Amino acid sequence: MIYKLTAQLELPQELQTNNLGSTLHGVLMELLPTEIVKQLHSASAYSPLRQRLIIKRGSKPRWEIVSLSSELGKILMNCLMDRTSILLKHHQIEVAIGNISVEKIDETALIKDCFSQQVSPRYIKLAIQTPIAFKSKGEYEIFPDLQKFFRSIMLTFDSFFEDYELYDSETLTYILENVKIVDYRMRSTRFHLEGVRIPSFTGELKFRISGPQPMQQLIHLIIQFGELSGVGIKTSLGMGKYTLVEPNN
């Protein structure tokens, strides 16, 4: 079971930035039980905790926390549901927290829903809400590389849901043959993380999907899961969040 917690934060204007993701990760480490924090720090490359601060013009900043583990999801609920504020130690400010909602997504139901669609949209548009980057051979990559994009999400899925397997090299190759970027509005940016500025990109992407219906269904599953898990590096610290928009175009 996947847990998604969403809360509004009453942040001062100067703190309304995606870069606050690292600070908010620190807040969670303070709130979670010590044993859970140790497990998260000693986890493999794939942490079950994903969180980010989403800034949207005209709306209050939204803190989105995703757990790819049922156990952690329940603990996060216990830690956050009754809270009215959080302390940002680095900035020495108490921030009001409100309107916390919880959504539970069953991965089996998600799979069945995607593969039951008789007609899947052939165009997918993504709005990137926090900076995305990939890392290869010690260097950051700031371009929307489709191979790295799909591989990242597929490997994350396989790491937490052992009853299913999305990734193998042949499947990935077939996906790349059937997905093309047909439109984009991109810009490079930097994600600030503990004194480091990570080169990354943001903006919008539009894909066209070809191939048989089962392939289209698989790609929609990967995209929808990635909307929860994030994609690329530092997804626990606030990077890698996108939203699926205009799914029927």
PyMOL commands that set and color helices and strands:
alter all, ss='L'
color gray80, all
select helices_A, chain A and resi 13-15+18-31+34-41+70-80+89-91+107-116+146-160+169-178+213-229
alter helices_A, ss='H'
color red, helices_A
select strands_A, chain A and resi 2-9+49-54+62-67+85-88+93-105+123-132+134-136+139-141+179-193+196-209+242-245
alter strands_A, ss='S'
color yellow, strands_A
deselect
rebuild
show_as cartoon
